[in-house]
Amino acid sequence: MITEIEKKEKEKNKDGDKKIILTVIVSGTPTTVEANPHQKLQVVAQKALEQTGNTSRPLSDWTIKTREGVVLDMKNTVESYGLKDGSQLVMSLEAGVGG
């Protein structure tokens, strides 16, 4: 027989594996990235760069922001910012890095 605690743990694990879709706009080019809420934002950012062909500059040259312009720390997780399925982010080269 499954206890209430085991049921809650299974639900927690099931939800933890749920992926969300984020739209990341990289230098004006939108792309969709599938993300696990528990992964760091740097993983999402790196996928977005690869998908848009922006691989000539390292990730450290880029910033990622909300649509409202709030700069996010890529070392934090997707869920730490409350990002949900369909959230939009904007990536751009940091000031002074564009060359």
C-alpha positions in Angstrom: 0.0 0.0 0.0 1.3 3.5 -0.9 1.5 6.0 1.9 0.5 9.7 1.5 4.2 10.7 1.7 5.1 8.3 -1.1 2.2 9.7 -3.2 3.5 13.3 -2.6 7.0 12.3 -3.5 5.9 10.7 -6.7 4.0 13.8 -7.7 7.0 16.0 -6.8 9.3 13.9 -9.0 6.8 13.9 -11.8 6.5 17.7 -11.7 10.2 18.1 -11.5 10.7 16.3 -14.8 8.2 18.5 -16.5 9.7 20.6 -19.3 8.6 24.1 -20.2 9.0 25.9 -23.5 10.7 29.3 -23.3 11.0 31.8 -26.2 14.5 33.4 -26.3 15.1 36.3 -28.6 18.8 36.4 -29.5 19.9 39.7 -31.1 16.4 40.0 -32.6 16.0 36.3 -33.7 13.5 34.3 -31.7 14.0 30.6 -30.9 12.2 28.2 -28.6 14.1 26.3 -26.0 12.8 23.3 -24.0 13.9 23.7 -20.4 13.7 21.8 -17.1 12.7 24.2 -14.4 15.6 22.9 -12.2 18.3 23.6 -14.7 20.5 26.8 -14.6 19.6 29.6 -17.0 23.0 29.3 -18.6 21.9 26.0 -20.1 18.9 27.7 -21.7 21.1 30.5 -22.9 23.7 28.2 -24.5 20.9 26.3 -26.3 19.5 29.5 -27.6 22.9 30.7 -28.9 23.5 27.4 -30.6 20.0 27.3 -32.2 20.4 30.8 -33.6 24.0 30.2 -34.8 25.5 32.7 -32.4 28.4 30.6 -31.4 31.4 32.9 -32.2 31.3 34.6 -28.8 31.4 32.9 -25.4 28.3 32.8 -23.2 30.1 35.2 -20.8 29.8 38.0 -23.4 26.0 37.8 -23.3 23.3 39.0 -21.0 19.8 37.6 -20.6 16.9 39.7 -19.6 13.1 39.6 -19.2 11.0 41.4 -21.7 10.7 44.1 -19.1 14.5 44.6 -19.2 15.4 42.9 -15.8 18.9 41.3 -16.1 18.9 37.7 -14.9 21.9 35.9 -13.4 22.5 32.8 -15.6 23.8 30.9 -12.5 20.3 30.7 -11.1 17.7 28.2 -12.1 14.8 28.7 -14.4 12.3 28.2 -11.6 14.1 30.7 -9.3 12.8 33.4 -11.6 9.3 32.0 -11.8 9.6 31.4 -15.5 6.6 29.5 -16.9 5.8 27.8 -20.1 5.7 30.5 -22.8 7.9 33.0 -21.0 10.0 35.2 -23.2 13.6 36.2 -22.6 15.9 38.5 -24.5 19.7 37.9 -25.0 22.1 40.5 -26.2 25.8 41.1 -26.2 27.0 43.0 -23.1 27.8 46.7 -23.6 31.3 47.2 -25.0 31.6 43.6 -26.2 30.1 43.9 -29.7 33.3 45.0 -31.2 
